[in-house]
Amino acid sequence: MKSGFIYSDDNKRYHTQNYHLRHTFGSKVAKISLDAGFTCPNIDGTAGRGGCIYCLDGSGSGSRDSLKSQFEAVRAKMGEKWDTDKYIVYLQAHSNTYADIDTLKAIYREVLGFDKVVGLSVATRADCLDGEKIKLLEEISKETYLNVELGLQSVFDSTARLINRCHTFDTFCRAYDGLFSRDIKVCVHLINGLPYETRDMMLESVRRVADMSPFSIKLHLLHVLRGTPLATMYGRGDFSTFELNDYVSLICDQLELIKPETVIQRLTGDGDKEHLISPLWSMKKFVVLDEIDKEMERRGTFQGSRR
């Protein structure tokens, strides 16, 4: 049943990534995550060490498999689930602009040359983008579908220090403006449930990012994973994680603050099942999404209703 939301042709009351890609490419598009072997400046000592406190791989060790072999393996698995011949390569692990320009060019060109690839998504950090790298991304964006994903997590610098992000919100804004001014699609990552953040702080992060008019947003649920500094804090009782109903309520409040044209790439997260300590209910991803749908319908609201 169609919800009546302008960017939906099903029951969704928010602008899903699936809707956006189907209407952009005319059919289902699968996103294939690859590890290009990058690290991060808050891992290797340039800005800090150990990575963000929730990161399971604070060593920054990349995959030993070639990008081509990774791509073919993931594509074969996806072929069991979806009937599609269009793929977006997602350079996901760590900061995928954290290298010299020649290395970046070679990697981006390689993956864009894989069979049936129609676009590229690059995950990175604001402090790994300078003028030369932004210029390269601008060139690619004119040739193919490009999305640059910036991990912000929170607009509050106090939280950034706590999670060991090692750069400020002002640094993020400068990098964002550099990309936005060149018409490069930007996806901003935010995490709900970071230690000591209140509900009002999480809403404020979304409100301030939404006002920047990013092309898309990812809203993650904080996962506590074994072997991380965050797990140590959780074990001491320094903070608690969300209950399902509270998380659903918060997400719906946040969606109501985001402009309708902004694509919502994610509303929860897939925690590493082998290492996940809390919240365990997050493993039932489709239950979470279904509860969000039901709450939006119960409220009678849509994405952007409170703007």
N, C-alpha and C positions, 0 to 999 in steps of 0.2 A: 504494500500500500504506500502510495506517495505521501510524503510528510507535508508538502506544501512549501518547504524551504527552497529558496531560489536555486541553490547549488546542490540539488539532490533529485534523483529520480527513483528513490526507494524510501524507506522509512526513516532515514537519517535526518537529523535536524542540525547537522553541522557539515562543513565542507570537507569531505573525506579525500584522502590522497587517491583512493581508488576511483572516485568520481572524476577528479582532475585528470588523471592519466588516461582514463577511458575516453574522455571528451577531448583530450589533446591528441591522442594517437589513434583513436577510433577502435581500440580493442584493449584487452587486458595487457598490462605491462608488468613484468616481474622484475624485482630489484634484487640483484645478486651482490652480496657482501663479500669483499675481498680484503685480504691483509697484505699490504705492499711492503711491510717490514719497517715502517716508520716508528719513531719514538715521539716523546714530547719534551718540551723545555722544562717542565716541572718533574721530569723523570731523570733526565741525563745530567742534571746539575747546572744547566744554564740558568734556570730560574729557581729550581728547587729539586728535591729528590723524593722518590717514592710515588709520585703521581697523586692524583686526587684520592682522598681517603676511602672512597667507595670502589676504587678501581681494583679489580682482581689481579690484573697484570701490571703491577707497579714497576716491573723491570723493563718494560718496553720491548720485550723480545718478540720479533715478528715471525710470521709463518716461514718455514723453510721450503714450502711448495711454491712452484712458479705460479705467476698470476694466471697463465693459461690453464694449468692443471686445476687450480682452484675453481676457475670459471666453469670448466667443463664438468667438474664434479658436482658443483651446486646446481648447474643447469639441468643435469640428469635427475637430481632429486626433485627439483621443481617440476620437471616434466611429468612426474608421477601424480602431482597435485593439480596442476593447471595446464590448460591447453592454450599456450601462447608461444609466439615466435618473436617477441619483442622484449628486450632486456635493457635495464639501466644498471650500469656497473656502479656499485657503492663502495668507494674506498673508505672503510669504516674504522679500522683499528688505529687508534692514536691520532696524531696530527698530520694530515696528508698534504700539507704544504710546507712541512718542516724538513726542507732539503734545498740544495742549490737548484737554480732554475733549469739547468740542463737535465738533471735527474728527474725533476717534475715533468718536463716536457716529454721525456722518453716514456715515463710510466703512463701519463695521460694518453699519449698517442697510441701506445701499445694496447691498452684496454679498449679504447674507442675503435680499434681495428678488429676486435673479436666479432665473430659471426652473430648477426641479428642484434647488435647493440645499437640502441637508438639514443642513448644519453649517458651522462656521467653525474654522479653525486659525490662530492668531496667533503668529508668531515674534517674539521680543523679547529684551531683556536685563534682568537683575535691577535695574539702576540706572535703568530706565525704567518702574518700577512703584511708584506710591504708593497711599495708601489710597483716593483718589477713583477711580483707574483700576482698582484691584482690585474696588471696589464695582461699577463698570460691567461688568466681566467677569463678576462673580457674577450680575448681573441677566441677562446674555445666556445664561449657562450654565443658567439656570432655564427659558429659553425654547427653547433649541435645543441641539444637540450642539456643545460647545466644547472645544477643546484649546489650551492655551497652551504654546508651545514656548520653553524658556529655554536660551539658548546659554551653557553653562558651560565646556565643552571640557576643563578639568582642575580638580581640587580644589586644586592647588598654586599658591599665590600667586606663587611664583618663576616659574612658567610663565606665569601671567597677565601679569606684568610684561614678560616676554620677548615675548609675542605682542601686546602693546599692548591687552589687554582693558580695562584702566583701571578695574576694580573688583575687590574681594576676594571670597574664598569666603564670608566672613561676610555681605557684601552679598547674595550669591546666597541664602544660607540664610534671611535675613529675608524676601526676596521670595517664596521658595518656601513658607515657612511661612504667609505671608499668603494665598497662593492655596490651599494644601492645606487650611488650616483652614476654608475656605469651600466645600469639596468641588468645587473647579475641577480638571478634569483637567490635569495637568502632564506635559509631555514634556521630558526633560532631554537636551541634546545634549552628547556627549563626542567628542573627537578622539583617535584613536590615532596615534602617530608624531610628536608634536610635538617640536621640537628639544630634545635633552639629556634627554628623559624616558626612564627605564628601563622595562623590562617590568613590574617590581614597582610602579612609580609608576602605570602605566596600569591595572594590576589594582586598586591601591588606590583610584583614582578611581571605578572601577566599584563596588567594594565599599562605599565610603562613600555613593555615590548610591543604590545598591540598598537600603541600610539605611534610607533616607528614604522608601521605598515610593512612588516616583512612579508615576503611571498608566502612563507609557510612557517608553522610552529610545530615543535614536538613537545608534548607534555609527558614527562617520565614520572613514574612512581619510584621513590627511593627503595632500592633493594639492599638488604644487609647480607653480605656474602662472607663466608668463612675465609679466614686468612687475610682480611683487610683491616686497616686501622679502624674503620667504621665498626667492624664486628667487635673489636675490643671495647669501644665506647658503648656499644649496645649491651655487651655483657656486663658492664659496670652499672647499667641502668641510667646512663646519661640522657637518653632520649627513648621515646617509644615510636613505633611505626603506626601507620594508618590502619584503622578498621575499614572494611569494605564500604559500609554505608557512608562513613565520613568522607572517604575518598571520592565516592560517586557524587556526593553533594558538592564538594569543592570543585571538581571538574566541571560540573554543570554551571556553577557560579562563574568559573573562568571562561567557559565557552561563551557565556552571555556578554562578556567584556571584549571579545575578539571580533574584529570587523568580518562581516559575512564572506568577503572575497578572499580572506586569508585561508590558505589550505591547511587543514589539520592533519599532519602526517602521523601523529601518534597520541594516544590518550592514556596509555599505561606502559608497561614494559615487560620484556621477557627476561626474567632473571635466570642465571645459570642454575638449573635445577639441582645439579650435583653439590653446589656450594651455598644455595639459598637458605638463610636462617629465618628471615622474616621480610615481608608478610607472606605466608604460605598461600593465602588465597589468591595471590597474584598469578599463580601458576595456571589458574583457570581464566585465561585471557578473554575468551568469548563470553564467559559469564559476566565479567567486569563490563565489557562493552554493551552487553544486553541490558545490564542494570542502568548504565548511563542513558541508553535509548529510552528506557521506561521512565526514568526520572525526568528527562526533558519533556516527554509526552505528558507526564502527570502535571508538570508545571505549566504546560502550554507555551513553552518558550523555544527559541532557536538561537543559534550562534549569532551574537551581536545584538540580542534583544535589549540589553541594558546600556548600549552605547548612545 
